Amino acid sequence: MNGIEGMEELQRRYSDFQELLSERMGVEFELFPLSDRTVVVTAMEFDQVDVALIGPADYVQMKGAVPDLEISAAIQRDMYHACFIVRKDSPLKTLDDLRGKRLSLKEPGSGSGHIAPSSILIENNFDLDRDLDILFLGDAAPAAVQSGEVDAMADGIRVYNRLVEEDGPGVWRLLHEGPPLPQDPFVVNPNLPEDFKQEFARLLLDDQEEILNTILQNEANRKYNNASIVSIDDSDFDIMRETYRVLGIDLN
């Protein structure tokens, strides 16, 4: 699992899922914490992990390092897209108003907090180096927007919904919403036996309700509320690859 710091937190969030997979597949699954996308790509490249649940930005990087990487299925999140957020009283009314302004992105490589917002800006004819001042402020972005340090922030729509839930309806406003993003794939090491890979894919799709209910037993996994598990193709991630290309990020 990617983006989780430490074994204790990983076990807290996914031990029930681990037990379910071990029982249904008839083999022992061990949890392996992967704190960031660089670690997860390296771990798969050097056969340190066999199966991973990762984000779409992680996938295109991993596929570049491990060309034979295979997708078993993917979790299709409800409301998974990037958005641009401003204060309720901000004078900014449209995306084009960001020209000459300061924008906070989440962290380099984040799907909904960096790659997708960058893609939206590029599609709207922004020069990311010249047309606005970009900072990577991560979780400090909301405070920076409220203080005026930056004029807007970009992140996933669930972050906006959480901010409104926490602060009330009179504090935040959506400036722009992007299209749905590719989903979170389960990927398997290409060196695994074919019968294992086929059975794992079948399990994910056929028993998805039980699998998702198990994952959602922990509140920290609520990003998968109202999700489903679907088949997905490598070409569904081409939009991410194109943005990486425009940003000058080498996937090989």
Secondary structure, DSSP 8 states (H G I E B T S, - for coil): -BS--SHHHHHHHHHHHHHHHHHHHTS------B-SHHHHHHHHHTTS-SEEE--HHHHHHHHHH-TT-EEEEEEE-TT-EEEEEEETT-S--SGGGGTTSEEEESSTT-IIIIIHHHHHHHHTT--TTTSSEEEE-GGGHHHHHHHTSSSEEEEEHHHHHHHHHHH-TTSEEEEEEEEE---EEEEE-TTS-HHHHHHHHHHHHHTHHHHHHHHTTSGGGGGGTT-EEE---GGGGHHHHHHHHHHT----
